[in-house]
């Protein structure tokens, strides 16, 4: 999902409609499955897979850099929203909200990158183009996808250029934002980097385009708050803050107050056989090492035998 010198996607063809149908079907199928969360398989990632090919770029060179320009791709394009809803009418409220959330997120990455003067290295674009084309070739080995592709009556290159490019540009913007985040926090966990960039981008978009978002929600009857990315089952942890470092803090359960400062983080986690690292940004000035806290999260990845990385939905300082 991506970017270039495009005066965008007007006069939609039947081929484009078929492509969008495939995306709708991916989301409808996703909503019929149990939502077992792994951050890599967020809705955005699914649409990356459906449209194939991250970070594609074919035109517009300047000093070996791709300069993002607000004149190239529209942000919160009502024509695209109207087309998808009018032509395909997703059956569930959740499907409609998922589409809107995805558009918000992708446009947020793009708009936020514009605001930061992001540049995309041409060599990296070339590399990602090769990867994207290989991804598409791999997808064509799937019978269902191959049949859908054949129905487009387009060559491989035509499909790649016409229907992957805008999403790839926005995906490239996200990729550059992640690299910027990782420069600020060199040892950040991928989950925290992903969520940190997403929050920064969505906060920027929802502040700058608040009226447009409110208008779109009212007109198309979307019920989701764009800052609420996903509805997930909450999980709870009560414990002590053992460490605060860079972009995260560590919570370990059990009687550990006497261990803090005497054992390393790893030793405490191993001794108590538990530990979760949470993102720090929302609570940086509110917590301290030694606080007992109750934390709610909904996304989690294993880091080690007894340690995990998670998002942060809510936190209560108990003492």
C-alpha positions as CSV (number, residue, x, y, z in Angstrom):
1,X,0.0,0.0,0.0
2,X,2.0,3.1,-1.2
3,X,3.0,6.4,-3.2
4,X,4.1,8.8,-6.3
5,X,3.3,11.4,-8.9
6,X,-0.3,10.3,-9.0
7,X,-3.4,12.4,-9.5
8,X,-5.2,9.7,-7.9
9,X,-7.5,6.8,-8.8
10,X,-10.3,8.6,-10.4
11,X,-12.5,7.0,-13.0
12,X,-12.5,3.6,-11.4
13,X,-12.5,0.6,-13.7
14,X,-14.0,-2.8,-13.4
15,X,-10.6,-4.2,-12.8
16,X,-10.2,-1.9,-9.8
17,X,-13.6,-3.0,-8.5
18,X,-12.5,-6.6,-8.6
19,X,-9.3,-5.8,-6.7
20,X,-11.3,-4.0,-4.0
21,X,-13.7,-6.9,-3.9
22,X,-10.8,-9.2,-3.0
23,X,-9.9,-6.8,-0.2
24,X,-13.5,-6.8,1.1
25,X,-13.6,-10.6,1.1
26,X,-10.3,-10.8,3.1
27,X,-11.8,-8.6,5.8
28,X,-15.2,-10.4,5.8
29,X,-13.4,-13.7,6.1
30,X,-11.2,-12.3,8.9
31,X,-14.3,-11.2,10.9
32,X,-15.7,-14.7,10.8
33,X,-12.6,-16.2,12.5
34,X,-11.6,-16.1,16.1
35,X,-9.5,-13.0,16.8
36,X,-6.3,-14.6,18.0
37,X,-4.0,-11.5,18.3
38,X,-0.5,-11.3,17.0
39,X,0.5,-7.8,16.2
40,X,2.1,-8.8,12.9
41,X,-1.4,-9.9,11.7
42,X,-3.2,-6.6,12.3
43,X,-5.8,-5.5,9.8
44,X,-3.2,-3.4,8.1
45,X,-0.9,-6.3,7.6
46,X,-3.8,-8.4,6.2
47,X,-4.5,-5.6,3.6
48,X,-0.8,-5.4,2.8
49,X,-1.0,-9.1,2.0
50,X,-4.3,-8.7,0.1
51,X,-2.9,-5.9,-2.1
52,X,0.7,-7.4,-2.1
53,X,4.0,-5.7,-2.4
54,X,5.1,-3.3,0.3
55,X,7.0,-0.1,-0.4
56,X,6.6,0.1,-4.2
57,X,7.7,3.1,-6.2
58,X,8.2,3.6,-9.9
59,X,8.5,7.3,-10.8
60,X,9.5,10.7,-9.4
61,X,13.2,10.9,-8.6
62,X,15.0,13.8,-7.0
63,X,18.6,13.5,-5.8
64,X,18.0,9.7,-5.3
65,X,15.2,10.4,-2.8
66,X,11.5,10.2,-3.0
67,X,10.1,13.3,-1.4
68,X,6.6,12.8,-0.1
69,X,4.4,15.6,-1.4
70,X,0.9,16.5,-0.2
71,X,-0.1,17.0,-3.9
72,X,0.5,13.3,-4.7
73,X,-2.1,11.3,-2.8
74,X,-5.3,12.6,-1.2
75,X,-5.8,12.1,2.5
76,X,-9.1,10.7,3.7
77,X,-10.3,10.4,0.1
78,X,-14.1,10.4,0.2
79,X,-14.4,9.0,-3.3
80,X,-12.5,5.9,-2.2
81,X,-14.7,5.5,0.9
82,X,-17.9,6.0,-1.1
83,X,-16.8,3.6,-3.8
84,X,-16.1,0.8,-1.4
85,X,-19.3,1.2,0.6
86,X,-21.6,1.8,-2.4
87,X,-20.3,-1.0,-4.6
88,X,-19.6,-3.6,-2.0
89,X,-21.6,-2.8,1.1
90,X,-19.7,-4.8,3.8
91,X,-22.2,-6.8,5.6
92,X,-21.3,-6.2,9.2
93,X,-20.7,-3.0,11.2
94,X,-17.4,-4.4,12.3
95,X,-16.3,-4.8,8.6
96,X,-17.3,-1.2,7.9
97,X,-15.4,0.0,10.9
98,X,-12.4,-2.1,10.0
99,X,-12.2,-0.5,6.6
100,X,-12.5,3.0,8.0
101,X,-9.9,2.2,10.7
102,X,-7.5,0.9,8.0
103,X,-7.9,4.0,5.9
104,X,-7.3,6.2,8.9
105,X,-4.2,4.4,9.9
106,X,-2.6,4.3,6.4
107,X,-3.4,7.9,5.7
108,X,-2.1,8.8,9.2
109,X,1.3,7.3,8.4
110,X,1.4,9.1,5.1
111,X,0.2,12.5,6.5
112,X,2.5,12.2,9.6
113,X,5.5,11.4,7.4
114,X,4.7,14.4,5.2
115,X,4.7,16.6,8.3
116,X,8.1,15.3,9.4
117,X,9.7,15.9,6.0
118,X,10.3,12.1,5.5
119,X,12.4,11.0,2.6
120,X,12.5,7.5,1.2
121,X,15.9,6.2,-0.1
122,X,15.7,5.2,-3.7
123,X,18.0,2.2,-3.2
124,X,15.7,0.9,-0.5
125,X,12.7,1.4,-2.8
126,X,14.4,-0.7,-5.5
127,X,15.1,-3.4,-3.0
128,X,11.5,-3.4,-1.7
129,X,10.2,-3.4,-5.2
130,X,12.0,-6.7,-5.9
131,X,10.7,-8.1,-2.6
132,X,7.1,-7.0,-3.5
133,X,7.2,-8.6,-6.9
134,X,8.5,-11.8,-5.3
135,X,5.6,-11.6,-2.8
136,X,3.1,-11.2,-5.7
137,X,4.6,-14.2,-7.6
138,X,4.3,-16.3,-4.4
139,X,0.7,-15.2,-4.0
140,X,-0.1,-16.3,-7.5
141,X,0.7,-19.8,-6.5
142,X,-2.5,-19.8,-4.5
143,X,-5.3,-21.0,-6.7
144,X,-8.0,-18.6,-5.4
145,X,-5.8,-15.6,-5.7
146,X,-4.5,-16.7,-9.1
147,X,-8.1,-17.0,-10.4
148,X,-8.9,-13.5,-9.1
149,X,-5.8,-12.1,-10.7
150,X,-6.6,-13.8,-14.0
151,X,-10.1,-12.2,-14.0
152,X,-8.5,-8.7,-14.1
153,X,-7.2,-9.3,-17.6
154,X,-4.0,-7.3,-16.8
155,X,-0.4,-8.2,-17.1
156,X,1.7,-8.7,-14.0
157,X,3.4,-5.3,-14.5
158,X,0.1,-3.5,-15.2
159,X,-1.5,-4.9,-12.0
160,X,1.6,-4.1,-10.0
161,X,1.8,-0.5,-11.2
162,X,-1.9,0.4,-11.2
163,X,-3.2,-1.2,-8.0
164,X,-0.3,-1.6,-5.6
165,X,1.3,1.7,-5.8
166,X,-0.8,4.0,-3.6
167,X,-0.8,1.6,-0.7
168,X,2.9,0.9,-1.1
169,X,3.6,4.6,-0.8
170,X,1.7,4.8,2.5
171,X,3.4,1.6,3.6
172,X,6.8,3.1,2.7
173,X,5.9,6.1,4.8
174,X,5.1,3.8,7.7
175,X,8.4,2.0,7.2
176,X,10.4,5.3,7.4
177,X,8.5,6.3,10.5
178,X,9.4,3.0,12.1
179,X,13.1,3.6,11.3
180,X,12.8,7.1,12.8
181,X,11.4,5.7,16.0
182,X,14.1,3.1,16.2
183,X,16.7,5.8,15.9
184,X,15.2,7.5,19.0
185,X,14.9,4.2,20.9
186,X,17.6,1.9,19.5
187,X,16.6,-1.1,21.6
188,X,12.8,-0.8,21.2
189,X,10.8,-4.0,20.9
190,X,9.0,-4.3,17.5
191,X,5.6,-4.4,19.1
192,X,6.3,-1.2,21.0
193,X,7.8,0.5,17.9
194,X,4.7,-0.5,15.8
195,X,2.3,0.8,18.4
196,X,4.3,3.9,19.2
197,X,4.4,5.0,15.6
198,X,0.8,4.2,15.1
199,X,-0.2,6.3,18.1
200,X,1.9,9.3,17.0
201,X,0.6,9.1,13.5
202,X,-3.1,8.7,14.4
203,X,-2.8,11.5,17.0
204,X,-1.5,13.8,14.3
205,X,-4.1,12.9,11.8
206,X,-7.1,13.1,14.2
207,X,-5.9,16.5,15.4
208,X,-5.3,17.9,12.0
209,X,-8.3,16.4,10.2
210,X,-10.8,16.3,13.1
211,X,-13.6,18.0,11.1
212,X,-13.1,15.7,8.1
213,X,-13.1,12.6,10.2
214,X,-16.3,13.7,12.1
215,X,-17.9,14.4,8.7
216,X,-17.0,11.0,7.3
217,X,-18.2,9.2,10.4
218,X,-21.5,11.0,10.3
219,X,-22.1,10.7,6.6
220,X,-21.1,7.0,6.4
221,X,-22.3,6.0,9.9
222,X,-19.0,4.6,11.1
223,X,-19.2,4.0,14.8
224,X,-15.5,3.5,15.6
225,X,-13.2,6.0,17.4
226,X,-10.1,6.2,15.1
227,X,-7.9,6.1,18.2
228,X,-9.3,2.7,19.2
229,X,-7.5,0.5,16.7
230,X,-8.9,-2.9,17.7
231,X,-11.5,-4.5,20.0
232,X,-9.7,-7.2,21.8
233,X,-10.1,-9.3,24.9
234,X,-8.4,-7.6,27.9
235,X,-5.7,-9.3,30.0
236,X,-4.7,-8.2,33.5
237,X,-1.5,-8.1,35.5
238,X,-0.7,-6.9,39.0
239,X,2.9,-6.5,40.1
240,X,5.7,-4.2,40.9
241,X,7.6,-1.9,38.5
242,X,11.1,-3.3,38.4
243,X,12.7,-1.2,35.7
244,X,12.1,1.9,33.6
245,X,14.3,2.3,30.6
246,X,14.1,4.0,27.1
247,X,10.6,3.5,25.8
248,X,9.4,0.8,28.2
249,X,8.9,-0.4,31.8
250,X,8.9,-3.8,33.4
251,X,6.3,-5.3,35.7
252,X,6.9,-8.5,37.7
253,X,4.4,-10.2,40.0
254,X,5.2,-11.6,43.4
255,X,7.0,-10.4,46.5
256,X,9.9,-8.7,44.9
257,X,10.4,-5.3,46.5
258,X,13.5,-6.5,48.4
259,X,14.9,-7.8,45.1
260,X,14.7,-4.5,43.2
261,X,18.2,-3.0,43.0
262,X,19.9,-6.2,44.2
263,X,19.2,-8.5,41.2
264,X,19.2,-7.8,37.5
265,X,15.9,-7.6,35.6
266,X,16.7,-11.0,34.1
267,X,17.4,-12.6,37.5
268,X,14.2,-11.2,38.9
269,X,12.1,-12.4,36.0
270,X,13.8,-15.9,36.2
271,X,13.3,-16.2,39.9
272,X,9.6,-15.1,39.8
273,X,9.0,-16.8,36.5
274,X,7.1,-13.8,35.0
275,X,7.6,-10.4,33.6
276,X,6.0,-8.1,31.1
277,X,7.5,-5.1,29.3
278,X,5.0,-2.3,28.6
279,X,5.4,1.0,26.6
280,X,6.3,4.0,28.7
281,X,5.1,7.0,26.7
282,X,1.6,7.4,28.2
283,X,2.8,7.1,31.8
284,X,6.4,8.4,31.7
285,X,5.8,11.0,34.4
286,X,3.3,9.0,36.5
287,X,5.2,5.9,37.6
288,X,8.3,5.0,39.5
289,X,10.4,1.9,40.1
290,X,8.9,0.1,43.1
291,X,5.3,1.2,42.4
292,X,2.7,-1.6,42.7
293,X,0.4,-1.4,39.7
294,X,-2.5,-3.1,38.0
295,X,-2.1,-3.2,34.3
296,X,-4.6,-4.0,31.5
297,X,-3.3,-5.1,28.0
298,X,-4.7,-6.9,25.0
299,X,-1.7,-7.6,22.8
300,X,1.2,-9.8,23.9
301,X,4.3,-11.4,22.5
302,X,6.7,-13.8,24.1
303,X,10.2,-12.4,24.6
304,X,11.8,-15.2,26.6
305,X,10.9,-18.2,28.7
306,X,9.2,-16.1,31.4
307,X,9.1,-12.6,29.8
308,X,6.7,-10.9,27.4
309,X,6.1,-7.7,25.6
310,X,2.7,-6.2,25.6
311,X,0.7,-3.0,24.8
312,X,-0.8,-0.8,27.5
313,X,-4.5,-0.2,27.6
314,X,-4.9,1.0,31.3
315,X,-2.8,1.3,34.4
316,X,-3.7,1.9,38.0
317,X,-1.1,2.7,40.6
318,X,-2.0,0.8,43.7
319,X,0.9,2.0,46.0
